[in-house]
């Protein structure tokens, strides 16, 4: 009898603590503020913002509301839907976005906008494979036309290797 009572109390305590840590989940869609229902990339920055790369641009979710950003006013919407778009954080937690067309943008927290950091003129047959940051926070860009390295501190872009990969 005593063991059954202890088991019941333990079960109630476990149930109570499980309920304490339960959190709500919110569905994000066009009705809730996303700029488009097609989301191609998702990233989280060090400030806790969730970033969504959609057909219409970039959306930032802060836990309660969604804010829309356009990377480039001159950029057509069709260039946003390319599957070779990459969103990554650098070593300091800043968000970077690279598009197939050779443009690389970084989020400017002070001005609350995206700034163009790299603009490599590419023809339509060349594509972006990947971007990544090394231990010195330099950005490596691997395109089908060549390998580039960009140093954000000096704002210099260097072509490391040309040719088809």
C-alpha positions as CSV (number, residue, x, y, z in Angstrom):
1,X,0.0,0.0,0.0
2,X,2.8,2.4,0.9
3,X,4.7,1.6,-2.3
4,X,1.5,2.4,-4.4
5,X,1.1,5.7,-2.6
6,X,4.8,6.7,-3.3
7,X,4.4,5.6,-7.0
8,X,1.3,7.8,-7.3
9,X,3.0,10.8,-5.8
10,X,6.0,10.3,-7.9
11,X,3.9,10.0,-11.0
12,X,2.0,13.3,-10.2
13,X,5.3,15.1,-9.6
14,X,6.7,13.9,-12.9
15,X,3.5,15.0,-14.7
16,X,3.6,18.4,-13.0
17,X,7.3,19.0,-13.9
18,X,6.6,17.9,-17.5
19,X,3.8,20.5,-17.7
20,X,6.0,23.2,-16.3
21,X,8.5,22.8,-19.2
22,X,6.0,22.6,-22.0
23,X,6.2,25.4,-24.5
24,X,3.8,26.5,-27.1
25,X,4.6,26.2,-30.8
26,X,3.5,28.8,-33.3
27,X,2.9,28.0,-37.0
28,X,4.4,30.6,-39.2
29,X,2.7,31.1,-42.6
30,X,1.6,33.9,-44.9
31,X,-1.4,34.6,-42.6
32,X,1.0,35.2,-39.7
33,X,3.3,37.5,-41.7
34,X,5.7,35.4,-43.9
35,X,6.2,37.2,-47.2
36,X,5.7,33.9,-49.1
37,X,4.7,30.3,-48.4
38,X,7.9,29.0,-50.1
39,X,10.7,29.0,-47.7
40,X,14.1,27.8,-49.1
41,X,16.5,28.4,-46.2
42,X,16.2,28.9,-42.4
43,X,18.9,30.2,-40.1
44,X,19.1,31.4,-36.5
45,X,21.5,34.2,-35.4
46,X,23.2,34.8,-32.1
47,X,20.5,37.3,-31.1
48,X,17.8,34.6,-31.3
49,X,16.2,35.8,-34.5
50,X,14.9,33.2,-37.0
51,X,15.6,34.1,-40.6
52,X,13.6,32.7,-43.5
53,X,14.7,33.0,-47.1
54,X,11.6,33.0,-49.2
55,X,10.6,33.7,-52.8
56,X,10.1,37.3,-52.0
57,X,13.2,38.0,-49.9
58,X,14.2,37.5,-46.3
59,X,11.9,37.5,-43.3
60,X,13.0,37.9,-39.7
61,X,11.0,36.4,-36.8
62,X,11.7,37.6,-33.3
63,X,9.3,35.4,-31.5
64,X,6.3,37.6,-31.8
65,X,6.4,39.4,-35.2
66,X,7.8,39.0,-38.6
67,X,9.7,41.7,-40.5
68,X,10.4,41.6,-44.2
69,X,13.7,42.6,-45.9
70,X,14.4,43.0,-49.6
71,X,18.1,42.3,-50.4
72,X,18.2,44.4,-53.5
73,X,15.5,46.6,-55.0
74,X,16.8,45.9,-58.5
75,X,17.0,42.2,-58.1
76,X,14.1,40.4,-59.7
77,X,12.0,38.0,-57.5
78,X,13.0,35.0,-59.7
79,X,16.6,35.4,-58.6
80,X,15.4,34.8,-55.0
81,X,14.2,31.3,-55.7
82,X,17.4,29.7,-56.8
83,X,18.3,26.5,-55.0
84,X,21.9,27.6,-54.7
85,X,21.2,30.4,-52.3
86,X,23.1,29.9,-49.0
87,X,22.4,31.6,-45.6
88,X,25.1,31.2,-42.9
89,X,26.4,32.9,-39.8
90,X,30.0,34.1,-39.5
91,X,32.2,33.4,-36.5
92,X,30.7,36.5,-34.8
93,X,27.1,35.3,-35.4
94,X,26.3,37.8,-38.2
95,X,24.0,36.5,-40.9
96,X,25.3,36.3,-44.5
97,X,23.3,35.4,-47.6
98,X,24.8,34.5,-51.0
99,X,22.8,34.2,-54.2
100,X,23.5,32.4,-57.4
101,X,24.1,35.6,-59.2
102,X,27.4,36.2,-57.3
103,X,26.1,38.8,-54.8
104,X,26.7,38.3,-51.1
105,X,24.8,40.3,-48.5
106,X,25.4,40.6,-44.7
107,X,22.9,41.9,-42.2
108,X,23.8,45.3,-40.7
109,X,22.4,45.4,-37.2
110,X,22.9,49.1,-36.7
111,X,21.0,50.1,-39.8
112,X,18.6,47.1,-39.7
113,X,19.2,46.2,-43.4
114,X,21.2,44.0,-45.7
115,X,24.3,45.4,-47.3
116,X,26.0,44.1,-50.4
117,X,29.4,42.9,-49.5
118,X,30.5,41.0,-52.6
119,X,29.4,41.3,-56.2
120,X,31.0,38.8,-58.5
121,X,29.6,39.2,-62.0
122,X,28.6,35.7,-63.1
123,X,26.9,34.4,-66.3
124,X,23.8,32.3,-66.1
125,X,25.7,29.0,-66.5
126,X,27.8,29.5,-63.4
127,X,26.3,28.6,-60.0
128,X,27.2,28.9,-56.3
129,X,28.0,25.6,-54.6
130,X,28.7,26.8,-51.1
131,X,30.0,29.4,-48.8
132,X,31.7,29.1,-45.4
133,X,33.8,31.0,-42.9
134,X,37.2,29.8,-41.8
135,X,38.8,30.2,-38.4
136,X,39.9,33.7,-39.3
137,X,36.4,34.7,-40.2
138,X,37.2,35.0,-43.9
139,X,34.5,34.0,-46.3
140,X,35.2,31.3,-48.9
141,X,32.9,31.2,-51.9
142,X,32.9,28.2,-54.2
143,X,31.3,28.8,-57.6
144,X,31.4,26.6,-60.6
145,X,33.6,29.3,-62.2
146,X,36.2,29.5,-59.4
147,X,37.1,29.7,-55.7
148,X,37.1,33.1,-54.0
149,X,38.1,34.3,-50.6
150,X,36.7,37.5,-49.1
151,X,38.1,39.2,-46.0
152,X,35.4,41.3,-44.3
153,X,37.9,43.2,-42.3
154,X,39.9,44.5,-45.3
155,X,36.9,44.3,-47.7
156,X,39.2,42.5,-50.2
157,X,38.1,39.7,-52.6
158,X,40.7,37.4,-54.1
159,X,40.2,34.8,-56.8
160,X,42.1,31.7,-55.5
161,X,41.4,29.3,-58.4
162,X,39.6,29.5,-61.8
163,X,38.1,26.8,-63.9
164,X,35.2,24.4,-63.7
165,X,34.8,22.4,-60.5
